Amino acid sequence: MGVSNKTPEFLKMNPLGKVPVLETPDGPVFESNAIARYVARLKDDNPLFGSSRIEQAHVEQWMDFAATEVDPGVAWYLYPRLGYLPYVSTTEETAISSLKRSLGALNTHLASNTYLVGHAVTLADIVMTCNLYHGIARILTKTFTSDFPHVERYFWTMVNQPNFKKVIGEVKQMVLDDWKRLYSNTKTNFREVAIKGFWDMYDPEGYSLWFCDYKYNDENTVSFVTLNKVGGFLQRMDLCRKYAFGKMLVIGSEPPFKLKGLWLFRGQDVPKFVMDEVYDMELYEWTKVDISDEAQKERVNAMIEDQEPFEGEALLDAKCFK
Ligand SMILES: N[C@@H](CCC(=O)N[C@@H](CS)C(=O)NCC(=O)O)C(=O)O
């Protein structure tokens, strides 16, 4: 995807140039549900299709529901945040309300059913879980999914089945509000409680950490003007409160003051809609934190903790966005 899916060779396999495509000895197959059916049919009388005509129909029903009622909602919500589509707030509202409607129906069904069809996993569960996975691991917050408790129970049961784990690994849904609560409630032993708690709950698949560095520190010659600048920035970030946590440090005991920050964002990039809507963003240099680098991790800890001195300098102030 993004490398070879628009080449003439690929377009011969899928005229839309979309992934996935399965290459079989008899030729290519596109559309993920068609691929799933093909793979399941490699085994004769596969019980994944259900054990009666009506079960087979219900398996198809939920596969279509996943592809046409769940997947588009997730995609229209997630893709603008990944920068694949332009961010339009009314489009996002429509995606969210249609997703809520679909998950509501799914929740009602799962209130009295362990699996979608019958009493064992079918192809419908595999497809549904894959569609939910994109949403739950990458965009939907716990606050969002907790309105659908049966969907949550179903999803976590499915992704913890050994065969699922073998393919998708450990799935995590970091609960941003849990972190914000831990941060706010920790008054003593901050390192042992809050910082340790942060790394225990940090989900590097669903979230990313960023350092930001103000580009025009020379201009920060008046302390209250500098503090107001940060205050205004944090106010404008209000639109991403559900998706972000941030610390902004105002550094130095005398002017010019340096502004440096640490941000936690849902997703692997600084959300496109934040870049588009908050003009302050381009006043900072943004660097993704490499959490495999212990020195960078320690800098994260120091910023969360308002460690003083910070990089050898006093702090004029530290502001938190939560
Ligand atoms: N209905 C298709 C949708 C596939 C799809 O939208 N793939 C996206 C990536 S998740 C893609 O390849 N997009 C590239 C494009 O739109 O050109 C399926 O289920 O296979």
The ligand as an SDF file (V2000), in Angstrom:
LIG
                    3D

 20 19  0  0  0  0  0  0  0  0999 V2000
  -13.7710   -3.1210   -0.0440 N   0  0  0  0  0  0  0  0  0  0  0  0
  -12.3340   -3.2680   -0.0360 C   0  0  0  0  0  0  0  0  0  0  0  0
  -11.7230   -2.0360    0.5510 C   0  0  0  0  0  0  0  0  0  0  0  0
  -10.2150   -2.0460    0.4810 C   0  0  0  0  0  0  0  0  0  0  0  0
   -9.6020   -0.6940    0.7910 C   0  0  0  0  0  0  0  0  0  0  0  0
  -10.3230    0.3260    0.9010 O   0  0  0  0  0  0  0  0  0  0  0  0
   -8.2720   -0.6600    0.9150 N   0  0  0  0  0  0  0  0  0  0  0  0
   -7.5700    0.5560    1.2080 C   0  0  0  0  0  0  0  0  0  0  0  0
   -6.6050    0.3320    2.3580 C   0  0  0  0  0  0  0  0  0  0  0  0
   -7.4130   -0.1670    3.8200 S   0  0  0  0  0  0  0  0  0  0  0  0
   -6.7360    0.9310   -0.0200 C   0  0  0  0  0  0  0  0  0  0  0  0
   -6.0770    0.1020   -0.5960 O   0  0  0  0  0  0  0  0  0  0  0  0
   -6.7790    2.2070   -0.4080 N   0  0  0  0  0  0  0  0  0  0  0  0
   -5.9920    2.6880   -1.5050 C   0  0  0  0  0  0  0  0  0  0  0  0
   -6.8490    3.4870   -2.4680 C   0  0  0  0  0  0  0  0  0  0  0  0
   -8.0120    3.8160   -2.1330 O   0  0  0  0  0  0  0  0  0  0  0  0
   -6.3380    3.7860   -3.5450 O   0  0  0  0  0  0  0  0  0  0  0  0
  -11.9180   -4.5030    0.7720 C   0  0  0  0  0  0  0  0  0  0  0  0
  -12.5920   -4.8300    1.7430 O   0  0  0  0  0  0  0  0  0  0  0  0
  -10.9530   -5.1720    0.3810 O   0  0  0  0  0  0  0  0  0  0  0  0
  1  2  1  0
  2  3  1  0
  2 18  1  0
  3  4  1  0
  4  5  1  0
  5  6  2  0
  5  7  1  0
  7  8  1  0
  8  9  1  0
  8 11  1  0
  9 10  1  0
 11 12  2  0
 11 13  1  0
 13 14  1  0
 14 15  1  0
 15 16  2  0
 15 17  1  0
 18 19  2  0
 18 20  1  0
M  END
$$$$
